Amino acid sequence: MSNRRSFLKNSALAVGAVAFSAKSYARIIGANDRVRVGIIGFSDRFKNGLLPAFAALRQQMNFEITAVSDPWGDRRTEAQAFLKEKYGQEVAIFPNNEALYGSKSVDAVFISTPDFQHALQTIEAVQAGCDAYTETPLAETMADARAVLSAVRSSGKIVQVGLQRRSADPYRTAAASMSRATAFGSVEMAEIRTKLCHPGSEQQTALVAALQETNADWQRYRCKRPIAPFDPLEYAAYGLLSPQDAGIPVEGFNHLMDTVHWFSGCGHPRSVVASGGWAKEGHQADALTIIFDYGPDNDLTSGFQVHFTAHASDETELKEVYYANGRSLQVAPPPIAVSGVPTQENVVAIDGQPCRLTGVADAHQTDALFTQRHVKNWMECVRSHRTPNAPIEAGYHCSIAQLMTTAAYRTGQKITFDAQRQEIMIGSRVWQPFEETGTNI
């Protein structure tokens, strides 16, 4: 059996593009071949978001789910029963990814697992010869980020990162307008204010009670993290705890910062400072204010700033505005409009209709539509072998911004990025995640 730790250790850290091998070309799926899909982690995100999108397209695209891998036995049996009852689909279940890939029963996989597992599991997928749809965030360390970028590029496999705005017509239209200087111009500043609904641990009570060490592979769940005693709360609600998760810098953060990178053409911040407050000991910050500076390293007189503020709430709310050439592009709240005036002439359309969402139900339906289009783009690219809308590079650049933010918040210092070394810096030294807690991974 392969050692999971060897995947990242043996992956080259170079981030340059590598030509596809003859073996990669040989594995390109034909137009009439049925694509067999595996589920890596039967999570709520997969069950409630990705699966409905996939199910709506599976017959048209000739894709089918054939297998599920999850280290928790209850999730495996739930997945098998759910897929059988709802879609009439018989699937094989596996206690780990090595067993799934060893079965040679899948051509592509959905990866919808805890955030810190995404990089390793994407590397596993492409090294096993599979295409992948990987949820965000992509990585929790720069070593992981470089390794997954290198592995995907050298494999020639199709990896779509779950940044579904990139497949949504309103955002694609807005991005196109940002790239035309005559229409809008270069970004001068961006303002993002958001409320994030971050559920309390009491909502995980049933899951915590159900988790038993005898039915969950705890050490496999932890991937590269240090060996530790079984903790059902961490397993069920890792996102609430520190340092298990970065909190606000991963809760919807990647979608927002990816939009900055996409609209501006900048790959990563030049520097980041952040300040925030904790909810209670051991939990994540309730509020966070971040200032990002973007621009060329060799010309500090040019560039732009992003002012990002977020706080935990019982509801979700978002304001997102870009400024350039004396004009503004309002991205949120919808409709997306130039100069903040939602007229028929400048409102970005979706399916030919103005994007005017007023309620939670409408917003949910649109998010579902965007996810479906993103999944469809991935499925199309698996067949055509074209670059998907959100390639691995998009996820990589988000990881840089996310980790710079985590470093700035945890250290209270100004954080920079060394583009040559591809490292996050505090002054002249490289920052390592979790160094403040003595639990480097």
VENSUL-V49047 format. One line per field, one symbol per residue. ss: DSSP state (a for helix, b for strand, c for the rest). burial: I if it has 16 or more other C-alpha atoms within 10 Angstrom, else O. A space follows every 10 residues. Layout:
# VENSUL-V49047
ss->???
burial->???
This chain:
# VENSUL-V49047
ss->cccaaaaaac cccccccccc caaaaacccc ccccbbbbbb cccaaaaaaa aaaaaaaaaa acbbbbbbbc cbaaaaaaaa aaaaaaaccc cbbbccaaaa aacccccbbb bcccaaaaaa aaaaaaaccc bbbbcccccc caaaaaaaaa aaaaacccbb bccaaaacaa aaaaaaaaac ccccccccbb bbbbbbbccc aaaaaaaaaa ccaaabcaaa accccccccc caaaaaaaaa bcccccaaac ccaaaaaaaa aaaacccccc bbbbbbbbcc ccbcbbbbbb bbbbcccccc cccbbbbbbb bbbcccbbbb bbbbccbbbb bbccccbbcc ccccccbcbb ccbbccccca aaaaaaaaaa aaaaaaaaaa aaaacccccc caaaaaaaaa aaaaaaaaaa acccbbbbcc ccbbbbccbb ccccaaaccc c
burial->OOOIOOIIOO IOIOIOOOOO OOOOOOOIOO OOOOIIIIII IIIOOIIOII IOIIOOIIOO IOIIIIIIII IIIOIIOOII IOIOOOOOOO IIIIIIIIOI IOOOOIIIII IIIIIIIIII IIIIIIIIII IIIIIIIIII IIIIIIIIII IIIIIIIIII IIIIIIIIII IIOIIOIIIO OOOIIIIIII IIIIIIOIOO IOOOOOOIOO IIOOOIIIII IIOOOOOOOO OIIIIIIIII IIIIIIIIII IOIIIIIIII IIIIOIIIII IIIIIIOOOO OOIIIIIIII IIIIIOOOOO OOIIIIOIII IIOOOOOOII IIIIOOOIII IIOIIIIIII OIOOOOIIIO OOOIIIOOOO OOOOOIIIII IIIIIIIIII IIIOIOIIII IIIIIIIIII IIIIIIIIII IOOIIIIOOO OIIIIIOOOI IIIIOOOOOO O
